[in-house]
Amino acid sequence: MARCLIIKLSVYLRGVGTNIVPDINSALSKKEQVEHMFDGIAGKYDFLNRLLSFRIDVLWRNKVVNLLRDSKPQYILDVATGTADLAIALSRLQPTKITGLDLSNNMLEVGRVKVADKHLNTLIELVKGDSENLPFDDHTFDAVTVAFGVRNFENLTKGLNEIHRVLKPGGHFIILEFSKVKTFPVKQFYHLYFSYITPMIGKLFSKDTKAYSYLPNSVQVFPEGEEMCVILQSVGFKNTVCKPLSFGISSIYHSVK
């Protein structure tokens, strides 16, 4: 109990300090900056994802799909869907409908081409929208997923509350997000790769000087592990389980409403 209270206090004290933005010199809100950032790198996003992750991100998304297999969700919402990688992977569950939502229209346009190429237009709908003001009725979805997107919420608690609202009672919520490696010597190698090599390669191919520096900076201050579990529980999610993946490079959080 004491440890839980300490973690909750830590969450409270983090405040706006966790709200890392792509450009500290910009007058735009974090939400606006994130939208513009992803609009700018949309054309190279998939290529850089595969290159920088050595395609491990594909395996991580497959784990999300497998976690939902037994519950057989019919209506799925993929928040911060980006170019629809996870939405497309979720189609293997043969649901009735998948809705992918994202702030960036350019990312969605790339996703729409991929969805059409796979003849999934009748199954997957991609819509532009705000994760903190979801345009759906209460208790609409059997499952909600977010892959590498919660770090980009301007107000994390507000976004999680919105997801809780649109999820059906008993529905499943899964977050896939980067975390901090803690195992020697993987920690030292990954810090070098993530903090220096990733921004360099990202800048080279995307021509964006800030997007791939924002990535490691935002991961460093974002809550993870038990702290994230406490946050999820505080907005009403139950039975939250955190599973580190690939030495802790990323983590899956699985909760139930």
C-alpha positions, 0 to 999 in steps of 0.5 A: 500500500505504501509503495502504491501511494508513493507511486501515485504521488510521483504521478501527481508531481510529474505534472506538466513536466512530462509534456515534452513537445517536438519544438520547445520554441514553437507557440503551437500546442503539443497537439498541433505540433504533433499533428504537423510533425507527423504530417511532415514525415508521413511519406517516410514513416513506414520505411523508417519504422522498419529500418530503425526497429529492424522490423521488431515493431511488426512482432510487437503488433502481432502480440497485441493481436494475439492478446485480443484473439480469445475475446473475439472483439467485433468493434475495435478502435485503434487510437493514434492509428497513424498509417494503419499498421495495427488496424490492418494487423487486427483485421486477422481477428475477423471483427465486424468493423475496425475504426482507426483514428489519428490527428494527422491527415497525411498519415491517414492518407498513407494508411488508406492506400495500404488498406485499399491495397489489401482490399480491407476498405469495407472492414477498416475505416480511417477517420481524422480525430482527437484522442482527447475528444473522441467522436463516438458514443459511450460504450461503442467498442469491444476493444481499444488499442493504442500503439506508440501513441499515448506519449503524444497525448497532450493530456494523458488522463483526459485521453485515457478517460475518453478511451474508457468512456467509449469502451464497452463494460468488460471491453479490453484496452491495450497500449503498446508503448516504448519504455526504458531498458534497464538491463546491462549491457543492453541499456547502454547500447540502446541508449546510444542507438536510441538517443544518437543514431536514431535521430541521425538516421531519421533526419537523413531520410525524413529531412525533419530535424526534430521528429526523431529527437522528440522520440527518445526525449518523450520516452525518457520522461513518460510514465512506464511500468507500475506507474503507468498501471496506477494511472490506468487504474486511476481512470477506472481500468481493472486487471492491468498487466504490464509486459516488457518486450525485447529487454524492455524496449517497449511494453504492453499494458493490457486492461479491462473496463 
